[in-house]
C-alpha cells in the first residue's frame, strides 16, 4: 500500500510511530533516518548532546550512543513516569527515595527486584526535527537488568520527543543477579533519528532479496521479519541455552571475562527439541536464523505477539549496522534471545516464532561498522552469554 506524503504530518508523530510507514512513490524522496556515529559526534560537538564529563572512546557506536550512569542514584519504592507536567527530580521525594552515591571506584550494589533511578551523565538539546529512542545495551539485557530511560515530563519510557531539552535518567531494576555499578557504567544506549526511517514489509522483502537479511530459512514478513528460536543446536545433545541460577554472587557490570559460567548459569539441552519455561525464570537462547544488518541500515528486535505464549523476548533490541555483515567479520551471527517466562509453565518448541526484526534506514553510511573497528563483543556470535563470563558456548 502506498501512503501519500502529507505536509501536515509532524516529525513528532513520525518519531512516536503513530503512523504506518510510507512508501516512496514516483518523484518522492524519503527524508531522514537513524543518525550514524559521525553525525552523533557532530551533535556532541555543537552542543545538542552535552555531558558532565567528556565522552570517552568507544561511547559512540556505529548508530548509537552509550549512556553513562551519573554520580547519584535513588532507590525508590516503585517504577513511575513523571507525566507531562513534572520533572523527574520533583517526583523523587514522593517515592521514599533513598540516595545512593555512585561516584566512587567501588561502586554501589543494586539488589534484585529493587527499583533505582540514576542520573545519566549525558543531556540533550534536540531540534524540533530530531527524536531519540533508548534501549538496554546487549550486555545489560543478557544479565536481565531491566533498564529504561526517562526524561522530564515524559509519559512514555525510552522515547524522547523531538525538541526535548533536559536531563536523562535511567530506571534500573536487576531481575536475576545483584549487580555492582558506578558512575560511568554503561547500561543503556540511545539512537537518534530524523524524519521517517522504518522499512515496511515490501521494502524489507526487496532488501532481503538483495542482501539476505536472515539466512537459512524462508523469511516471513509481518510488520518486520519473524525470528524463531533454536532448540536443536548442532545435534540433539548440545547445549541450546542457559537458565539463570538463583541466589548468586554479585556481577560487576564493568568487568569483562571475570566470572565462571557455572556459578551463575545452568546449561540446558533439549533432546526432543522442546523446552519448558519455568515461571519467573530467565533464559538465554539463540535464534535459528543468522541475522544480517547491512551497513546503511539498523535493526531492532521487537515483541512478536503478546498472545502467542507465556513468555517475553526482548530486552536489548538494537542491532547496529554491520552486525552479521561478512565484510565486518560477522558471517553467521545469530540473535541472542533474552527470555523471561511469566505466570505459568510454557512449552517452547524448536522453530517457534518468538520475536520480529524491524529495519530502519540510516541517514548516511556510518564510518565504522559493528565488529570491524570497535572491538565488539558479539559479532559472529552463536549462543553466547554476556561479556562478563569467561567461557561462552558457540
VEXKOLTI-180574 format. One record per residue (C-alpha): residue in one letter; x, y, z. Coordinates in steps of 0.2 Angstrom, whole numbers, padded with zeros to 4 digits, always signed. Each point is the difference from the previous one (the first is absolute). Layout:
VEXKOLTI-180574
AXYZ...
This chain:
VEXKOLTI-180574
X+0000+0000+0000X+0006+0017-0004X-0002+0014+0012X-0001+0018-0006X+0012+0013+0006X-0009+0012+0011X+0008+0017+0004X-0011+0001+0016X+0008-0016+0008X+0012+0006+0014X+0017-0007+0003X-0006-0004+0018X-0014-0011-0007X+0013-0010-0010X+0012-0001+0014X-0013-0007+0012X-0005-0013-0014X-0018+0006+0000X-0001-0003-0019X+0003-0015-0011X+0016+0001-0011X-0001+0009-0016X+0006-0007-0016X+0009+0011-0013X-0010+0004-0015X+0006+0007-0017X+0009+0016+0003X+0000-0002+0019X+0015+0001+0011X+0001-0009+0017X+0007+0012+0012X+0010-0003+0016X+0005-0016+0008X+0010-0007+0015X+0016+0011+0003X+0016-0009-0002X+0015+0002+0012X+0008+0015-0008X-0016+0010+0000X-0002-0004+0018X+0017+0007+0003X-0004+0015-0009X-0015+0003+0011X+0011-0002+0015X+0012+0013-0008X-0014+0013-0002X-0008-0002+0017X-0015-0010-0004X+0007-0014+0010X+0009+0006+0016X+0008-0010+0015X+0007+0004+0017X+0016-0009-0006X+0007-0001-0017X-0006-0015-0011X+0012-0014+0001X+0007-0011-0014X-0012-0013-0006X-0015+0009+0007X-0006+0004-0017X-0005-0015-0009X-0004-0002-0019X-0018+0006+0002X-0002+0003+0019X+0007+0008+0015X+0004-0009+0016X-0007+0009+0015X+0010+0001+0016X-0007-0001+0018X+0003+0017+0009X+0005+0003+0018X-0016-0003+0009X-0014-0013+0001X-0015-0002+0010X-0008-0016+0006X-0019+0003-0002X-0015-0011+0005X-0007-0001-0017X+0002+0003-0019X-0008+0016-0006X-0002+0013-0013X+0000+0019+0004X-0014+0004-0012X-0001+0016-0011X+0001+0012+0014X+0014-0005+0011X+0019-0003+0000X+0007-0016+0006X+0009+0008+0015X-0017+0007+0006X-0007-0018+0001X+0014-0007+0010X-0005+0007+0018X-0017-0009-0002X+0007-0017-0003X+0010-0002+0016X+0016+0002-0010X+0016-0005+0008X+0015+0008-0007X+0015-0011-0006X+0017+0007-0004X+0007-0008-0016X+0015+0012-0001X+0013-0012+0006X+0011-0014-0007X-0008-0013+0011X-0017+0004-0007X-0017-0004+0008X-0010-0016+0002X-0016-0001-0010X-0011-0014+0008X-0012-0011-0009X-0018+0005-0003X+0004+0018+0007X-0003+0015-0010X+0013+0014-0002X+0000+0016-0009X+0017+0006-0005X+0006+0016-0008X+0007-0001-0017X+0016+0009-0004X-0006+0006-0018X-0014+0013-0003X-0009+0005-0016X-0005+0015-0009X-0009-0007-0015X-0006+0010-0015X-0019-0001-0004X+0004-0012-0014X+0011-0012+0010X-0007-0014+0012X+0009-0014+0010X-0004-0017+0006X+0010-0010+0014X+0002-0018+0003X+0011-0011+0012X+0017-0004-0007X+0002-0018-0005X+0011-0005+0016X-0014+0008+0011X-0014-0010-0008X+0010-0016+0002X+0002+0003+0018X-0019+0003+0002X+0003+0017+0006X-0016+0009-0004X+0005+0018-0006X-0011+0014-0007X+0004+0018-0004X-0011+0014+0007X-0001+0018-0004X-0008+0015+0009X-0019+0001-0004X+0000-0017-0008X-0015-0010-0002X+0009-0015-0008X+0016-0009+0003X+0015+0000-0012X-0008+0012-0013X+0007+0017+0000X-0011+0013-0009X+0007+0012-0013X+0006+0016+0007X+0003-0007+0017X+0013+0010+0010X+0005-0007+0018X+0007-0013+0010X-0002-0019-0002X-0002-0013+0014X+0001-0019+0000X-0012-0011+0008X+0010-0016+0005X-0007-0016+0008X+0011-0015+0001X-0012-0015-0002X+0011-0015+0002X+0018+0004+0006X+0005+0014+0012X+0012+0012-0009X+0013+0012+0004X+0000+0016-0009X+0008+0017+0001X+0001+0017-0008X+0005-0003-0018X-0008-0017-0002X-0009-0002-0016X-0016-0009+0001X-0011+0008-0013X+0003+0007-0018X-0009+0014-0010X-0004+0001-0018X-0005+0016-0009X-0010+0002-0015X-0007+0013-0011X-0016-0002-0011X-0005-0017-0005X+0011-0015+0001X-0009-0016+0001X-0002-0012-0015X-0017-0008-0003X-0002-0018-0005X+0002+0002-0018X+0016+0010+0002X+0006-0013+0012X-0003-0014-0013X+0009+0011-0014X+0015+0002+0012X+0000-0018+0005X+0001-0005-0019X+0015+0011-0002X+0009-0003+0017X-0007-0016+0008X-0005+0008+0017X-0003-0017+0008X+0008-0016-0006X-0005-0018+0000X-0019+0001-0001X-0013+0008-0011X-0004+0016+0010X-0017+0005+0005X-0004+0019-0002X-0013+0006+0012X+0003+0018+0007X+0019-0006+0000X+0009-0016-0003X-0005-0015+0011X+0013-0007+0011X-0001-0018+0007X+0009-0009+0014X+0013-0013-0002X-0002-0015+0012X+0009-0013-0011X+0018+0006+0000X+0012-0010-0011X-0006-0016+0007X-0013-0006+0013X+0011+0000+0015X+0009+0017-0002X-0003+0015+0011X-0015+0010-0007X-0001+0013+0014X+0003+0005+0018X-0012+0003+0014X+0006+0012+0014X+0003-0006+0017X-0008+0007+0016X+0010+0008+0014X+0016+0003-0008X+0014+0012+0003X+0002+0018-0006X+0004+0004-0018X+0010+0016-0003X-0007+0007-0016X+0017+0007-0005X+0010-0016+0001X+0002-0010-0016X+0005-0019+0001X+0000+0000+0018X-0013-0013+0006X-0002-0019-0002X-0015-0005-0010X-0004-0014+0012X-0002+0012+0015X-0014+0009-0008X-0008-0011-0014X-0006-0017-0003X+0003-0007-0017X-0015-0007-0009X-0003-0014-0013X-0016-0004-0009X+0001-0018-0007X-0018+0001-0006X+0002+0018-0006X-0011+0007+0013X+0003+0010+0015X-0012+0003+0015X+0002+0018+0006X-0002+0001+0019X-0010+0014+0007X+0011+0016+0005X+0016-0008-0007X+0012+0009-0012X+0007-0009-0015X+0013+0003-0014X-0004-0008-0016X+0005+0003-0018X-0009+0003-0017X-0001-0013-0013X+0003+0013-0013X+0017+0008-0004X-0003+0019+0000X+0007+0013-0011X-0001+0019+0002X+0008+0008-0016X+0011+0015+0003X-0013+0014-0005X-0014-0008+0012X-0003-0003+0018X-0012-0012+0008X-0010-0003+0016X-0007-0016+0007X-0018+0003+0005X-0013-0011+0009X-0009-0012-0013X-0017-0001+0008X-0004+0000+0019X-0014-0013-0003X+0011-0014-0007X+0007-0006+0017X+0004+0003+0018X+0017+0007-0002X+0008+0016-0005X+0015+0002-0013X+0007+0017-0001X+0011+0009+0011X+0015+0007-0010X-0006+0002-0017X+0011+0012-0010X+0011-0008-0014X+0013+0012-0007X+0005+0001-0019X+0012-0013-0004X-0007-0013+0012X+0002-0017-0009X+0008+0009-0015X+0013-0012-0008X+0012+0015-0004X+0000+0005+0019X+0003-0018+0006X-0018-0004+0004X-0005-0014-0012X-0012-0012+0009X-0004+0011+0015X-0015-0005+0009X-0012+0010+0011X+0001-0004+0018X-0017-0001+0008X-0002+0006+0018X-0016-0009+0006X-0010+0002+0016X-0014-0011+0003X-0016+0006+0008X-0013-0007+0012X-0002-0018-0006X+0012-0013-0008X+0000+0001-0018X+0007-0012-0013X+0011+0008-0013X+0004-0010-0016X+0014+0000-0012X-0004+0012-0014X-0014+0009+0009X-0001+0019-0005X+0005+0010+0015X+0004+0018-0006X+0001+0011-0015X+0014+0011-0008X-0004+0017-0005X+0012+0009-0012X+0003+0018-0002X+0010+0011-0012X+0015+0010+0006X+0001+0018-0006X+0018-0003-0006X+0012-0015-0001X+0009-0002+0016X+0019+0002+0000X+0002-0015+0011X-0010-0016+0001X-0004-0012+0014X+0014-0012+0003X+0013+0007-0012X+0007+0015+0009X-0007+0001+0018X+0005-0017+0008X-0018-0006+0001X-0004-0014+0011X-0014-0009-0009X+0005+0000-0019X-0001-0018-0008X-0009-0006+0016X-0010-0016+0002X-0007-0004+0017X+0010+0012+0011X-0002+0007+0018X+0005+0018+0004X+0018+0006-0001X+0002-0002+0019X+0002-0019-0001X+0016-0009-0003X-0006-0014-0011X-0014+0001-0013X-0008-0013-0010X+0001+0002-0019
